[in-house]
Amino acid sequence: MSPCSKAVPSHGSFFADTGLLDPASDDPDALCSHLERISGRFRRRTADRSRYSPGKRFWLAAAAAGVDIEDDRAVATYVKQFNARLDAE
């Protein structure tokens, strides 16, 4: 399945239907066609952890540690533990 087979058409339609799509934007179908052409590279790069932002790395580490990211107290506890590890380094 292409990376945009569902997301781009639905988002494109939403933006077009609500008037939020910039008139100078490419057609959502053109974007989808482009993403289909580069899907292999797209998948490899989005799976490459070295390309992840610090924020994404933090939340992935929290999830891997079993933190319920919907629980503010659990997140706050994890942040304290995470920061303590950084201070110890």
Secondary structure per residue as TSV (DSSP state, phi and psi in degrees):
chain	resnum	aa	ss	phi	psi
A	1	M	-	360.0	138.1
A	2	S	-	-72.2	155.5
A	3	P	T	-64.9	-14.3
A	4	C	T	-120.9	7.6
A	5	S	T	-55.2	-30.6
A	6	K	T	-112.7	-40.9
A	7	A	H	-67.8	-49.7
A	8	V	H	-64.9	-48.7
A	9	P	H	-59.8	-41.3
A	10	S	H	-70.3	-41.4
A	11	H	H	-68.0	-41.9
A	12	G	H	-60.3	-43.9
A	13	S	H	-63.5	-42.1
A	14	F	H	-59.0	-50.8
A	15	F	H	-63.4	-39.9
A	16	A	H	-66.7	-45.4
A	17	D	H	-66.0	-30.2
A	18	T	H	-93.8	-1.4
A	19	G	T	79.1	12.2
A	20	L	-	-91.1	-8.7
A	21	L	S	-77.9	121.9
A	22	D	-	-59.0	130.1
A	23	P	T	-57.6	-25.3
A	24	A	T	-84.9	-2.8
A	25	S	S	-70.9	153.0
A	26	D	-	-68.0	156.0
A	27	D	-	-63.0	138.9
A	28	P	H	-54.6	-32.5
A	29	D	H	-65.5	-35.7
A	30	A	H	-66.8	-40.5
A	31	L	H	-62.4	-44.7
A	32	C	H	-61.7	-42.0
A	33	S	H	-62.1	-42.6
A	34	H	H	-62.6	-46.4
A	35	L	H	-63.5	-34.6
A	36	E	H	-64.7	-38.4
A	37	R	H	-66.4	-34.1
A	38	I	T	-105.3	18.0
A	39	S	H	-57.4	-38.6
A	40	G	H	-62.1	-49.1
A	41	R	H	-64.9	-40.9
A	42	F	H	-57.7	-48.4
A	43	R	H	-64.1	-44.0
A	44	R	H	-61.4	-44.9
A	45	R	H	-71.9	-36.0
A	46	T	H	-74.4	-18.2
A	47	A	H	-91.6	-8.3
A	48	D	-	-81.0	105.4
A	49	R	G	-61.9	-23.9
A	50	S	G	-67.4	-15.8
A	51	R	G	-92.1	-5.8
A	52	Y	S	-72.3	144.8
A	53	S	-	-71.5	161.0
A	54	P	H	-57.1	-37.9
A	55	G	H	-63.4	-44.2
A	56	K	H	-65.2	-39.6
A	57	R	H	-62.2	-42.5
A	58	F	H	-59.8	-50.3
A	59	W	H	-67.6	-33.8
A	60	L	H	-66.2	-39.5
A	61	A	H	-65.1	-41.0
A	62	A	H	-62.3	-45.7
A	63	A	H	-62.7	-41.5
A	64	A	H	-64.4	-28.8
A	65	A	T	-82.2	-1.6
A	66	G	T	88.3	14.5
A	67	V	-	-74.0	130.1
A	68	D	-	-80.2	104.9
A	69	I	T	-68.8	-6.8
A	70	E	T	-89.1	-10.4
A	71	D	-	-100.2	104.7
A	72	D	H	-57.4	-39.0
A	73	R	H	-67.4	-41.8
A	74	A	H	-63.8	-39.8
A	75	V	H	-65.4	-44.9
A	76	A	H	-60.8	-41.0
A	77	T	H	-63.8	-43.8
A	78	Y	H	-63.8	-41.1
A	79	V	H	-59.7	-44.5
A	80	K	H	-60.9	-44.6
A	81	Q	H	-65.0	-41.4
A	82	F	H	-62.5	-46.5
A	83	N	H	-65.5	-37.0
A	84	A	H	-63.1	-37.2
A	85	R	H	-64.5	-41.2
A	86	L	H	-65.2	-39.9
A	87	D	H	-65.3	-32.4
A	88	A	H	-74.7	-20.7
A	89	E	-	-76.0	360.0
